[in-house]
Amino acid sequence: MMKKTFIALALAGMGIVAQAQDTKVKEEPKGKVILQVFTNLHTGFGADNDDRGFELDRSYLGYEHNFGKGLSVKGVVDIGKSSKVDDYHRIVYIKNAMVSWKKNKLTLNGGLISTTQFNFQEKFWGYRYIMKSFQDQYKFGSSADLGLSASYKFANWISADAIIVNGEGYKKIQVNDGFNYGLGVTLTPVKGFQIRLYGGLNEAAEDGKKNIVNMAAFMGYKTEKFTVGAEYNHMWNASYKQDADQYGYSVFASAKLSKYVDLYARFDDVYSKDKWNVSKDESAAILGAQFKIWKYIKVAPNFRMSMPKADGADNRYSAYVSCYFGI
């Protein structure tokens, strides 16, 4: 009960502050098409990793319209593939169906919205079409869900956000009566250097199951020439199971060699408590380059290495040419 009251007060407080700072801003109504395609050509090395072929990893299609006076709507469908290894069919989901309202330093979102758990880290990483950010890659949470969120920029160096969503993500209907609550704060102590802290609680709401708790800490520094970032994440009671804890970190860096060429590298390390999920525990590394071929097209050859933590498991090596098209 205290969690719900605290989140509600945070949302209400942000709205009151925004009303007190009302200013007149004229905006012309306008809209834009959303189209993004992630694809790749890949091959493994060695007899134990002979996976190869062309892959259409993800496609997003949608439309966003700004009505003016801070009010906008967005709808996006996600065309992907099933997570089930024996299902080879493409699946279409509604990723976003949301309305947003911005007033001075306040932003409110409602509907099927983007979540705040790792959205900041994903944008800072900047290469989503090549590889998801850590929490998304290792399923610490969902990138979208049905609910409400609010953010407020108190000053140039600090902003805060709160979110309440169902907790199932955007690919499933609600079957759990509990909610997923989250609070985050973003700090910018000096230009280019940012710190992000986040805490979330996903209610189990069923006997015999435990609440999922997520804590995340990120810091990064970005200039026009290079970017570096590091994050640590801890999830307690994964899948609502007691002591099914997972934790790990990710570090990455990128350098802009020219207007058209980037270099990037990243290292991830994920563990499970008492090795309960050791079959999926791993260290992973990626190294590559990105070439901007055209305004809407990027091509990124990269080399990947996966080092499983399970006893007797061999390292896996792969080469990719990841491609992005987006408008």
Secondary structure by P-SEA (a helix, b strand, c coil): caaaaaaaaaaaaaaaaaaabbbbbbbccbbbbbbbbbcccccccccccccccccccbbbbbbbbbcccccbbbbbbbbbbbccccccbbbbbbcccbbbbbcccbbbbcccccccccaaaaaaacccccccccccccccccccccbbbbbbbccccccccccccccccccccccccbbbbbccccccccccbbbbbbbbbbbcccccbbbbbbbbbbbbccccccccccbbbbbcccccccccccccccccccccccccbbbbcbbbbbbccccccccccbbbbbbbccccccccbbbbbbbbbbbbccccbbbbbbccbbbbbcc
